[in-house]
Amino acid sequence: MKLLEIRWLSAAEGRQYLGALADVLLDCVEGGASVSFMASLSKPEAEAFFEKVVEGVERGDRILLAAFLGSELRGTVQILTATPPNQPHRADIAKLLVKRSARGRGIARSLMEQAEEASRRAGKTLLVLDTVTGGDAERLYMRMGWTKAGVIPNYALFPDGRFCDTTIFWKDLA
């Protein structure tokens, strides 16, 4: 059995793993995940997205975590730490992504546990996120003690163009 390791990636490491991060995103979109992208997403577009993420890491605006099974990058999540001046205690969790072939091994839970810990280390005491209503991620967040704030109907689209409802969650880390 391969050992799971969650790493806090620097900007340089993010660039090193750009292709692997893009592959995780592509796999999730191909699997129908509503994660901001449509089915037409290409590898260069996915890499360009993660290049912008890495630039955010470089500026100190976000934290990028990656899950490795052995030497293979299988999942990722981001913490958006750049908030308005009146919200220095808050961060957003974004793009919890796990390759379909690696699901069911606790990777998403481990990424979220580490995201909460990294947020605490960054001085954040309130986290917010949104997810597809009725999906596996929603059930994970409920099991991890997140509080459901509400559901917004037709908030986003699935990659195939169908509407999906979105559930907003928050968690107090204090």
C-alpha distance (Angstrom), angle and dihedral (degrees) to the residues before:
residue distance angle dihedral
M1 . . .
K2 3.82 . .
L3 3.78 118.1 .
L4 3.83 117.0 -115.5
E5 3.79 115.0 -133.0
I6 3.81 126.2 -179.7
R7 3.83 112.9 -154.5
W8 3.80 130.7 -167.5
L9 3.82 99.8 -136.3
S10 3.78 122.5 -142.7
A11 3.80 118.0 -144.9
A12 3.82 89.7 -99.0
E13 3.81 91.6 51.6
G14 3.80 90.2 45.7
R15 3.80 89.2 56.2
Q16 3.81 90.3 46.7
Y17 3.82 90.0 55.2
L18 3.83 97.4 37.6
G19 3.81 93.2 117.6
A20 3.80 93.5 47.2
L21 3.82 92.2 47.6
A22 3.81 89.3 49.7
D23 3.83 89.6 50.2
V24 3.82 90.8 55.1
L25 3.81 90.8 50.4
L26 3.81 92.5 46.6
D27 3.80 91.5 49.5
C28 3.80 92.0 51.2
V29 3.81 93.0 47.9
E30 3.82 90.7 46.7
G31 3.81 86.8 52.3
G32 3.81 90.8 56.1
A33 3.81 100.9 -101.3
S34 3.80 115.7 158.9
V35 3.81 97.8 -134.4
S36 3.83 101.4 140.4
F37 3.81 97.2 -77.6
M38 3.78 135.3 96.0
A39 3.83 128.4 -133.1
S40 3.81 90.4 -96.9
L41 3.84 91.3 69.0
S42 3.81 110.4 136.2
K43 3.80 129.1 -156.1
P44 3.85 92.2 -109.8
E45 3.83 89.6 51.7
A46 3.81 91.4 48.6
E47 3.81 90.6 48.8
A48 3.83 90.2 48.4
F49 3.82 89.1 52.8
F50 3.79 91.5 52.8
E51 3.81 91.2 44.6
K52 3.83 86.6 60.6
V53 3.81 89.3 47.5
V54 3.81 89.6 52.4
E55 3.80 90.1 49.4
G56 3.81 87.0 54.8
V57 3.80 89.7 51.3
E58 3.81 88.6 50.9
R59 3.84 91.0 52.5
G60 3.80 91.7 46.7
D61 3.82 91.5 -115.2
R62 3.80 95.6 120.9
I63 3.77 145.1 16.3
L64 3.80 119.8 -131.8
L65 3.79 119.5 -154.9
A66 3.79 124.5 -173.2
A67 3.79 131.4 -166.7
F68 3.78 118.2 -141.2
L69 3.79 126.3 -166.7
G70 3.76 100.9 -162.0
S71 3.80 103.6 -42.2
E72 3.81 95.7 -27.6
L73 3.81 122.3 100.9
R74 3.82 105.0 -132.3
G75 3.80 105.3 163.7
T76 3.77 146.5 10.2
V77 3.79 144.2 -170.4
Q78 3.80 134.3 -174.3
I79 3.78 134.5 -144.4
L80 3.79 113.5 -152.5
T81 3.79 103.7 -150.2
A82 3.82 100.2 169.9
T83 3.80 104.0 100.1
P84 3.81 135.2 158.3
P85 3.82 117.7 -80.1
N86 3.82 92.0 -101.4
Q87 3.85 91.9 54.5
P88 3.81 105.3 51.8
H89 3.81 90.7 137.5
R90 3.85 95.3 57.6
A91 3.81 135.4 82.5
D92 3.81 135.5 175.8
I93 3.78 123.6 -129.0
A94 3.81 111.0 -141.7
K95 3.79 141.5 178.8
L96 3.79 103.3 8.1
L97 3.81 96.8 -173.2
V98 3.80 130.2 174.3
K99 3.80 125.0 175.9
R100 3.79 111.0 -109.9
S101 3.82 91.8 -124.4
A102 3.82 90.4 58.0
R103 3.81 99.6 46.1
G104 3.78 122.5 118.0
R105 3.81 93.2 42.2
G106 3.81 99.4 96.6
I107 3.80 94.4 -101.2
A108 3.82 95.8 130.4
R109 3.81 91.5 47.9
S110 3.81 91.5 48.3
L111 3.81 91.3 48.7
M112 3.81 90.7 50.4
E113 3.81 93.0 47.1
Q114 3.79 89.5 52.1
A115 3.82 91.2 44.5
E116 3.79 89.4 55.7
E117 3.81 90.9 48.3
A118 3.82 92.9 46.7
S119 3.81 89.0 49.2
R120 3.80 91.0 53.0
R121 3.82 90.0 49.8
A122 3.82 88.4 51.2
G123 3.81 89.4 55.1
K124 3.81 95.9 -105.9
T125 3.79 119.2 143.4
L126 3.81 101.5 172.2
L127 3.80 125.0 53.3
V128 3.80 128.8 -173.0
L129 3.79 132.6 -173.7
D130 3.77 142.2 161.7
T131 3.79 130.3 -139.1
V132 3.79 142.0 171.9
T133 3.79 109.9 -76.0
G134 3.80 112.7 -112.1
G135 3.81 96.2 13.8
D136 3.79 131.4 125.7
A137 3.81 91.5 -99.9
E138 3.81 91.4 56.9
R139 3.80 90.1 54.7
L140 3.82 90.6 47.3
Y141 3.80 92.5 52.9
M142 3.80 91.3 49.2
R143 3.83 90.8 51.2
M144 3.84 89.7 49.0
G145 3.80 93.0 56.2
W146 3.79 100.6 -101.2
T147 3.82 116.3 151.4
K148 3.78 120.2 -126.8
A149 3.82 110.5 -129.6
G150 3.80 95.6 -176.8
V151 3.78 149.3 -67.9
I152 3.80 126.3 -89.7
P153 3.80 111.5 -157.4
N154 3.81 119.2 -133.7
Y155 3.81 90.9 1.7
A156 3.79 96.5 148.0
L157 3.78 143.8 -0.9
F158 3.76 132.4 -105.4
P159 3.83 113.0 -125.7
D160 3.82 89.4 -96.8
G161 3.82 91.9 57.7
R162 3.82 100.3 -102.6
F163 3.81 116.9 133.9
C164 3.78 119.7 -109.3
D165 3.76 132.2 -166.3
T166 3.79 118.3 -123.7
T167 3.79 128.8 -144.3
I168 3.81 119.1 -150.0
F169 3.83 117.1 -146.1
W170 3.79 135.1 -175.2
K171 3.80 135.1 -171.0
D172 3.79 130.4 -164.1
L173 3.80 110.6 -141.4
A174 3.82 95.6 -177.7
